[in-house]
Amino acid sequence: MSFSYNVKEEIAQRFGNARHCNIAEIASIINMCAYIGRFREKICLKLQTENAFLARKYFTLIEKTFKIRCNVTVRKNQHYHESIIYVLTITQTTDVERILTAIGIFSKENKQIFNQCYMPVIHSICCRRAYIRGAFLAIGSVNDPEKNYHLEFVYADAKQAQQLQNILHTFHLDAKITYRKQYFVVYLKEGEQIADILNIMQAHTSLLKMEDVRVWKDMRNSVNRKVNCETANLNKTVTAAIKQIEDIQYIQNQKEWKYLPETLLKTAELRLQYPEASLKELGLLMAPPIGKSGINHRLKKISNIAEQLRKDKGDFAWQKKR
């Protein structure tokens, strides 16, 4: 099963101890994917989904919070791999009014249904956590952290997307909104923030799995960085050594070897003898030993002599400048 599936399975089993938290989660689910039907004085509430976790959670929340049982119909989707569709309906007007009044979108006085984006039931932190949990269960998804970090909620309505973004901002989550294929997508892409939202939704098992993956990826990236750095340094050392040996051999071929000062001659001989040695190692081979900067200075002098010889085509101009 996918990581997103496991997260939904886990949070579907989480129930708030307080009634107001359950109402907030119900409000979220109704806000995301339920249909409110109205004919004259009658009102019905319908939820249709292929998500078994969502159907089970919604049914249990309604029964636990309001002592109302939903009518459940199960049928096959003939147009999409014959997947199972769950249809949960509440047809008693008084029951629907109780639920809609509790979540703050229905007025008993004038029988008016307000904008579903107006949610006065999410003022407290615990209720906002429940609301986010319901939203993820209904319209959320998260990528496998072993591949890349991405969590999103897909809305058909811009105001609802903006509302969830504002709720996530109260938890200091840098949620952003993008428009994709006629839908508004609220998303997070930072691994640390996705871990935070899993904690907010109380998906603790999934959180631990993600943290294990993050530690492993961080360790792998750290090792890769060190290997790349060491490889780059080694390549730099080898390239410099090859150039130094070419300069020394060029001086030898020009028969200018005997004109080298003794210090440079000894340094050149050691470089030819130990072509893979680093500057520090060459310095330790000198008698008496000298530092890395001293060896580097001598090799630069040799390179300058070779370049001058190439430029002057073998004359002794470099000797006059010694």
C-alpha positions, 0 to 999 in steps of 0.5 A, spaced: 500 500 500 502 507 498 504 511 504 498 516 503 493 510 504 497 508 510 496 515 513 489 515 511 488 508 514 491 511 521 487 517 521 481 514 520 482 510 527 483 517 530 477 520 534 477 526 538 475 525 546 471 532 545 465 533 542 467 539 539 473 536 535 468 531 532 464 536 530 470 540 527 472 533 523 464 532 521 464 539 518 471 538 514 468 532 511 461 535 509 465 542 507 469 538 502 465 532 499 458 532 502 452 534 498 446 538 501 439 537 498 433 541 499 426 541 497 421 546 500 421 544 507 425 538 507 433 537 507 437 531 506 445 530 507 449 526 502 456 523 502 458 519 496 465 516 496 470 511 494 474 512 500 472 506 505 476 509 510 472 516 509 465 513 509 467 509 515 469 515 519 464 519 517 458 514 519 462 513 526 462 520 527 455 522 526 453 516 530 457 517 536 456 525 536 449 526 534 446 519 535 444 519 528 445 513 523 446 514 516 443 510 511 448 506 507 448 504 500 454 500 496 454 499 489 459 498 483 462 504 479 461 501 472 465 506 469 472 505 473 474 498 474 468 497 478 470 500 484 466 500 490 462 506 491 459 508 498 453 512 499 451 515 506 445 519 506 441 522 512 434 524 509 430 526 516 430 533 516 430 534 523 437 530 523 440 534 518 438 541 521 441 538 528 448 537 524 448 543 520 446 547 526 452 544 530 457 545 524 455 553 524 452 553 517 444 553 518 440 558 522 434 555 525 430 561 525 430 563 518 431 556 515 437 559 511 444 555 509 450 559 510 456 559 505 460 552 507 466 556 508 464 560 514 466 555 519 465 558 527 467 551 530 474 551 528 477 557 533 480 552 538 487 549 536 484 542 537 478 543 533 483 545 527 487 539 528 481 535 527 478 539 521 485 538 518 485 531 519 478 530 516 480 534 510 486 530 508 481 524 509 477 527 504 481 530 499 488 529 501 494 525 499 502 525 500 507 522 496 512 516 499 517 520 502 523 515 499 521 519 493 520 526 494 516 530 499 509 533 497 503 533 500 496 536 497 489 538 498 485 538 492 479 543 492 474 545 487 472 551 490 477 557 491 474 560 497 475 553 501 482 552 499 484 559 501 480 557 508 484 551 509 491 555 507 489 560 513 488 554 518 495 551 516 498 558 517 496 558 524 500 552 525 506 556 522 506 551 516 508 555 509 502 552 505 501 555 498 496 554 493 496 553 485 491 552 480 491 545 476 486 542 471 480 546 474 482 545 481 485 549 487 491 545 490 493 547 497 500 544 498 506 543 502 513 541 499 518 541 505 519 535 509 520 538 515 513 541 514 510 535 512 512 531 518 509 537 522 502 536 519 502 528 520 503 530 527 498 535 527 493 530 524 496 525 529 498 520 524 504 518 529 506 511 526 506 514 519 510 520 522 515 515 525 516 512 518 517 518 515 522 521 520 526 514 519 526 515 511 528 523 512 534 521 517 536 515 512 536 520 506 540 526 510 545 521 511 546 518 504 546 526 502 551 527 507 555 521 505 554 523 497 557 530 499 563 528 502 565 523 497 563 528 492 568 533 495 573 528 496 573 526 489 573 533 487 579 534 491 583 528 489 581 530 482 584 537 483 590 534 486 591 529 481 590 534 475 595 539 479 600 533 480 600 532 472 601 539 470 607 539 475 610 533 472 609 535 465 613 542 467 618 538 470 619 534 464 619 539 459 625 543 463 629 536 463 627 536 455 630 543 454 636 541 458 635 546 463 635 541 469 642 543 471 640 550 472 635 549 477 637 551 484 638 545 489 631 547 493 627 546 486 631 540 484 630 536 490 623 538 490 622 536 482 625 530 483 621 528 489 615 530 485 617 525 479 618 520 484 612 520 488 607 523 483 601 521 487 603 524 493 599 531 496 603 537 497 603 536 505 606 529 503 611 532 499 613 537 504 614 531 509 619 527 505 623 533 504 630 534 509 628 538 513 621 537 512 617 543 510 610 546 510 605 545 505 605 552 503 613 552 502 612 546 497 607 549 493 611 555 492 617 551 490 612 548 485 609 554 482 617 557 481 618 550 477 611 552 473 613 559 472 620 557 469 617 552 464 612 557 462 618 562 461 621 556 457 615 555 453 615 562 451 622 564 450 623 557 446 629 555 450 633 561 451 636 563 458 631 569 459 629 566 466 636 565 469 636 573 468 630 574 472 632 569 478 
